[in-house]
Amino acid sequence: MASLALMLLDNSYAQGPPPFFWIFLSIGAVSLFVVFIPVVTWIDKQSKEREAFYRAETFRRVAEASNESAKAVIELLREDDRLKQTKAREGMKIGGLICIAVGAALSLLIWSQHDKGFLVGLIPGSVGVALLVYVYFLAAPVE
């Protein structure tokens, strides 16, 4: 694709792009994995750590205030845990449905091209079914 674009722009690169082009691309790929991804991961970790610190500090201050405040903090913690469980369960439901849809589409695609091999779509489909079975039948109910 790149050589086609270069051929259209300049006929001197008909043999392909010059070597410095590949060196430039390889330096870019290495810098992506060596610099950018660790920096983004570190920033995300710092943000979550700061959020957890402020949350714990708020709970501590409210809990030290009075008995009623301590009960409110405990109730708030329970509500937060319930929301996390609900969010995780909803994510599994969506993931299961997506896997089933991908499996069905893959089976149809392979079946339309070849009569054999359409059972490959059962792999992501069965993963989706397993996720849905876990969510609806095996997981502990959200309190």
N, C-alpha and C positions, 0 to 999 in steps of 0.2 A: 504494500500500500504506500509506504513511504517512498520507495523507489519509483513508483508510478507518479506520485506527485512531483518528485524531483525531476523526472523525465519531462513532465509537462512544463515545468518551470524553466529548466535549463537542460539542454541536450548534452552538456559535458558530463553529467552524472548518469549517463545511460548504463554504465556498468554497476551502478548502485551508489549509495551514499559514501562519502569519504570516511576514512577510519576515525577521524575526530568526532564524527556524529555518533558512532557507537560508543566511543569513550565518554562522551557527554551523557548519553543515556545511561550507561552503567554507573557513572558517578552519581547521577540523579537517583537511581534505584537504591544504591548503597546508602546515600544520605537519607533517603526516606526511612529505611529500616534502622539506621544507626542513630539518627538524630531526632527526626520528627515523632515517630511512634513512642519512644521512651519519654520525650518531653510531654506529650499529650497524656500519657499514662501517669506521669508524675503529677501533673496539674490536676487531673481527675482525683488522684489519691489525696492530694492536699485539700481539695475542696470537700471531699467526703469526711476527712478527718476533722476539718474545721467545723463542719456541720454537726458531726457527732459530739464534738467538744461543747459547742454552744447549747445543744439540746440537753446534754447531761448537766451542764451548769444551770440551765433554766429549771430542770427538774429538781436539782439539789436545792436551789433557793426557794422554790415553792414548797418543797417537802419540809424545809426547816421552819416555814412560817407558822403553821398550825396543824392540828389534827385533820381538820376538814380539807386543808390543802394537800396533805399527804394522800388522803383518799382520792382527791381529784387527780393527783399525779399518777397514782396506780391505775385509775380508770383510763387516763389518757394513754398510758403505756399499753394497756390491754387493747384499746381502740387502734393504736398504731400497729400493734402486732396483727390484729384482725385485718386491717387494711392491707398489710404486706402479704398475708396469706391469700386474701382475696385477689390481689393483683397477680400473684404468682399462679394461682389457679386459673385465672382468666387468660394469662399468657399461655398456659399449657393447653387450654381449650382452643385458642387460636392456632397454636402450633400444630395441634392434632388435625384440625380441619385443613390447614394448609398442606400438611403431609399427605392427607387423603386425596386432596385435589391434585397435587403433583403426581401421586401414584396413578390416579385415574388418567390424567392427561398423558403421562409417559406410556401407559399401557395402550391408549388409543393411538398415539403417535407411532409406536413400534408396530402395532397391529396393522395400521394403515400402510406402512412401508413394507413389512414382512409378515408372513403368517406365523412365524415362529419367534419366540423371544419376548412376547408381550407380557409374560409373567414377571418380567423385571420390575414392572410398575407395582408389583405387590410389596416390594421392599419398603419404599417410603410409605405406601398405604398402610402396611402393617405397623409401622412405627406410629403413624397417626392414630390408628385404632388403639394401640397400646397406651398412648397418652390419654385418649378419651376414656378408656376403661379405668385407668388410674384415677383420673379426676372425678369421674362420676361414681365409681364403685369402691375403690380401695383407699383413697385419701381420707384422712380424718376430717370430720365436718368442721367448718369454720364456726367458732363460738361467737 
